[in-house]
Amino acid sequence: MQIRVYYEDTDTGGVVYHSNYLNFCERARSEAFYAHGITPVLEEGHFVARRVVGDFFKSAKLGDLLEVKSELVKMKAASFILKQHIFKETEKLFTLEITLAYINFDGKPQKIDKTTKELLLSLF
């Protein structure tokens, strides 16, 4: 997914503020669902961040066009691990490894059903 860096994404020096890399990754995850005509909130529940590890390599700047690439690393019973990379052209700027837990609408963890697992495999 491509993302343009806007003024609102940067500090006063025109450099992307560190927390916005998380926002860019979140946007890419959501867009993966929307591209298939569904929302990230599923019939039985939704995913929440359980663990987040980010590595910063280089800064993006105002006006840059970025590419967010996502790959499914591991599927577990009630969660999955996704690795996301942000590039400017061929240069890697940021990597995120995120564990997303599946919860019901009461906020309790639940197992990921077969249909949802198949969906995730097709998205990432």
N, C-alpha and C positions, 0 to 999 in steps of 0.2 A: 504494500500500500504506500502511495506517495503522500507526503505531507510537506507543505510549504511552511517555512518559519516566518511568522509574522511578528510585528513589533511587540505585541502582547506576550510573546513567548520569550522575550529577551530581557536582559538587564539594561542598565543605562549605556553600557558599552556595545550593545548590539549582539551580545553572546547569549545563547540559549541558557536560561536559568535551569539549574540541575534537576529540579523536580519535574520540569516539563518533559524530560525524556520518558518518565513514567507515564505521563499523560499521552504522549505519542504512542507508546506501546499499548495502553488501554484502548485508545481509539482504533488501532489496528485490529485488536482482538474483537472489539465490537463490530467493526466493519466486516470482518470475516462472516459473522452471523447475518448482518444486513444484506450482504452480497448474495446470500442464499434465501432471501425473502423472509427471514425470521429475526426475532430479537434475541439478545443474550439472556433474557428472562424466559425460561422454558415453562412448560405446563406444570411440571412437578417441583421445580426449584430453580436455583441460579448458582453461579459461582462467585466466591469471594476469595480475595488474596489471603493466603495463610503464611507464605514466606516469600520474601523478595530479596534478591541479591543483584546489585547492579555494578557494572564495571564501566568506567568512563575512560576513553582513549584519546579523543580529540573533541574540540568544541564545534558545534554548529553555530552559524551566525544568521543574522537577519537576512531574509531573502533566499536562503539556501533551500533547495529542493531535496528532501530526504526520502529514503526508501526504508520501510520497516518490513523485515522478513521474520516470519514466525515458524517454528518447528516444534512439533510434539516430541518430547524427550521420553516421557514415561507415563503410562496410564496405570493408576492404582484403583482400588475398589471405590473410594469416595473422593478421590482427587486426581489431578494430573499435573505434570510438570511441563512447562512450556519455556522454550528459549527464544528470545526475540533479539534481533540485531538491527541496529539503525546504521544506515550507510549514507554517505554523501558520495555519489557516483560509486567508485569501487572501494572507497576508504571507509573502514569501520570506525564509527564514532562511539558507539555504546552497545553493551550487551546486557540483557536482563534475563535472569532465570527466575521464574515465578511459579510457585505452587498454588494452584487454585482448587479450593475445596468446594464440593457440591453440598449445598444446604437446602432444606425445605423452607417454606415461607414462615415457619415458626423459628427459624434460625438454627435448627438442629442439623448436624451432618447426616448425610444419607448416601447410600451406595449409588453409584452411577449406573443407571439401567442400560441394557444392551443397545436400545435405540439411540440414547444419548451418546454412548461410547462410539457408535458408528458415525454419528453426526460429527463428533470431535475429530475423528480420524479423517473425515472428508474435508473438514475445515482447515486443519493444520497438518 
